[in-house]
Amino acid sequence: AYWCSRGYVVVRVNYRGSTSYGSEFAEALNGSRGELESDDVIAGVEHLVDRGYADPDRLFVTGFSYGGITTAHVVTRTDRFAAAAPEHGIYDLYSTFGTDDNHNWHQWEFGLPWENVDAYREHSSITDAGEIDTPLLITAGGKDWRCPPSQAEQLYVSVKKQGVPARLVVYPEEHHNVGKPERATHRVRELTEWFERHDPAVEPDGTGTADS
């Protein structure tokens, strides 16, 4: 609602692995990461471009938690977006094993990392970080046990090493959300300012609007 009020068109793709289309649809990502859901997100945005609802030069992508994981995969596969903001995500399944509270889930789905190195690497967006040239705003909670802040730091350093514009924001004492009102407000401002900074229709001094 906030971004719609500022003139943006917002699409929330119900990609494979989500709900509402039965168990087969929901379980489509079992043993997989990155490809199917990224295809669905990209296809949804392309559909809006084809229908004239979205400007192909002014596209932005963001997501939180699994949406952050998906956002990182999306930008390894396309440079369609002017900027992106993966938030509170996991980007290296191998290094996160044992540092988060997902390890039983990962073991059930992919096996143990030292026994299935290729699977853990294949499904981690950090493996394809060299393909990223989209400016990234990366956020994390300082005490997030679901998606540890070290994951955000890895992605941030990886793209900075390549000269990709990037910003890292870590919220101290926050877990797998941004709960305090002043920080929740700060988060929305950070995302909006990041998109405006990389919006070709917004002047460097901040003038211009999303619908200009």
C-alpha positions in Angstrom: 0.0 0.0 0.0 2.9 2.4 0.8 4.6 2.0 -2.5 1.3 2.0 -4.5 0.6 5.4 -2.8 3.8 6.6 -4.2 2.9 5.7 -7.8 4.5 2.3 -8.0 2.9 -0.8 -9.6 3.4 -3.7 -7.1 3.2 -7.3 -8.1 3.4 -10.2 -5.6 3.9 -13.3 -7.5 2.5 -16.5 -6.1 5.4 -18.6 -7.4 5.8 -22.3 -7.3 6.5 -23.6 -3.8 3.8 -21.2 -2.4 0.2 -22.0 -1.5 -3.3 -22.0 -2.9 -2.7 -24.3 -5.9 -2.6 -27.7 -4.1 0.2 -29.9 -2.7 1.9 -30.5 -6.0 2.4 -26.8 -6.6 3.4 -26.2 -3.0 6.0 -29.0 -3.0 7.5 -28.1 -6.4 10.6 -26.7 -4.8 11.4 -29.8 -2.8 15.1 -30.5 -3.4 15.5 -27.3 -5.4 16.2 -23.7 -4.9 16.3 -20.6 -7.1 15.3 -21.7 -10.6 11.6 -22.3 -10.6 10.5 -19.5 -8.3 12.9 -17.1 -10.0 11.4 -18.0 -13.4 7.9 -17.2 -12.0 8.9 -13.9 -10.6 10.7 -12.8 -13.8 7.7 -14.0 -15.9 5.3 -12.1 -13.8 7.3 -8.9 -14.2 7.7 -9.4 -17.9 3.9 -9.9 -18.2 3.3 -6.4 -16.6 5.9 -4.9 -19.0 4.2 -6.6 -22.0 0.8 -5.2 -20.9 2.2 -1.7 -20.5 1.8 -1.5 -16.7 5.5 -1.4 -15.9 8.4 0.6 -17.4 11.1 -1.9 -18.4 13.8 0.6 -17.4 12.4 1.2 -13.9 11.9 -2.2 -12.4 12.8 -3.1 -8.8 12.7 -6.4 -6.9 12.7 -7.1 -3.2 11.7 -9.8 -0.8 12.0 -10.8 2.9 13.1 -14.1 4.3 12.4 -16.7 1.5 11.6 -13.6 -0.6 15.2 -12.5 0.2 16.5 -15.8 -1.0 14.5 -15.6 -4.1 15.5 -12.0 -4.8 19.2 -13.0 -4.7 18.6 -15.8 -7.1 16.7 -13.5 -9.4 19.6 -11.1 -9.8 22.0 -13.9 -10.5 19.8 -14.8 -13.5 18.8 -11.5 -15.0 20.0 -7.8 -15.1 16.4 -6.7 -15.8 16.1 -4.8 -12.6 17.5 -1.3 -11.9 18.0 -2.2 -8.2 17.2 -5.0 -5.8 16.8 -5.5 -2.0 17.2 -9.0 -0.6 16.2 -8.9 3.0 16.9 -11.3 5.9 17.8 -14.2 3.5 20.1 -17.2 3.2 22.6 -17.0 0.3 25.0 -19.8 1.1 23.4 -23.0 2.2 26.7 -24.6 2.9 28.1 -22.0 5.4 24.7 -21.5 7.1 24.5 -25.1 8.1 24.6 -25.2 11.9 24.5 -21.5 12.4 20.7 -21.2 11.8 17.7 -23.1 13.1 17.0 -24.5 9.6 19.7 -27.3 9.7 17.2 -30.2 10.2 15.1 -29.0 7.3 18.2 -28.6 5.1 19.4 -32.1 6.1 16.0 -33.6 5.3 15.9 -31.9 1.9 19.5 -31.9 0.7 21.4 -34.3 3.0 24.4 -33.4 5.0 26.6 -30.7 3.4 29.8 -32.6 3.5 28.1 -35.6 1.8 26.3 -33.5 -0.8 28.6 -30.5 -1.4 27.4 -30.1 -5.0 23.7 -29.8 -4.0 24.5 -27.2 -1.4 26.6 -25.2 -3.8 24.2 -25.5 -6.7 21.2 -24.2 -4.7 23.1 -21.2 -3.1 22.9 -17.9 -4.9 26.4 -17.0 -3.6 27.8 -19.6 -6.0 26.6 -17.4 -8.9 27.5 -14.1 -7.2 29.8 -13.3 -10.1 26.7 -12.9 -12.3 25.3 -10.1 -10.2 25.6 -6.6 -11.5 22.3 -5.2 -10.0 22.8 -2.7 -7.2 21.9 -4.4 -3.9 20.5 -3.2 -0.6 20.9 -6.1 1.8 19.3 -6.1 5.2 19.5 -8.4 8.2 18.6 -8.7 11.9 21.5 -8.7 14.3 20.1 -11.6 16.3 18.3 -13.5 13.5 18.6 -17.2 14.1 16.6 -18.1 11.0 18.8 -16.3 8.5 21.9 -15.1 10.3 23.4 -11.7 9.6 26.6 -13.4 8.4 24.7 -14.5 5.3 23.9 -10.8 4.5 27.6 -9.9 5.1 28.8 -12.6 2.7 26.5 -11.4 -0.1 27.4 -7.8 0.5 31.2 -8.4 0.5 30.8 -10.7 -2.6 29.2 -8.0 -4.7 31.3 -5.2 -3.4 34.5 -7.1 -4.4 33.1 -6.9 -8.0 32.4 -3.2 -7.8 28.6 -3.6 -7.7 26.9 -0.8 -5.8 25.7 -2.2 -2.5 24.6 -1.2 0.9 24.3 -3.4 4.1 21.9 -2.5 6.9 21.9 -4.7 10.0 19.3 -4.0 12.7 20.8 -4.7 16.2 18.8 -6.8 18.6 16.2 -7.7 15.9 15.4 -11.3 15.1 13.7 -12.6 12.0 11.7 -9.4 11.6 12.1 -5.7 12.1 9.6 -5.2 14.9 10.3 -1.9 16.6 8.2 0.8 15.0 11.0 3.2 14.5 13.1 0.5 12.8 10.2 -0.7 10.7 9.8 2.8 9.4 13.5 3.2 8.8 13.4 -0.1 6.8 10.7 1.2 4.4 12.6 4.5 4.0 15.9 2.6 3.2 14.2 0.5 0.6 12.4 3.5 -1.0 15.6 5.6 -1.0 17.6 2.8 -2.6 15.1 2.4 -5.4 14.9 6.1 -6.0 18.7 6.4 -6.0 18.8 3.9 -8.9 15.7 5.0 -10.7 16.7 6.6 -14.0 13.6 8.9 -13.7 14.7 10.4 -10.4 17.2 13.2 -10.4 20.4 12.8 -8.2 19.1 15.5 -5.9 16.0 13.3 -5.2 13.5 15.2 -7.3 11.1 13.3 -9.4 8.5 10.7 -8.4 7.7 7.1 -9.1 5.0 8.1 -11.5 6.8 11.0 -13.3 
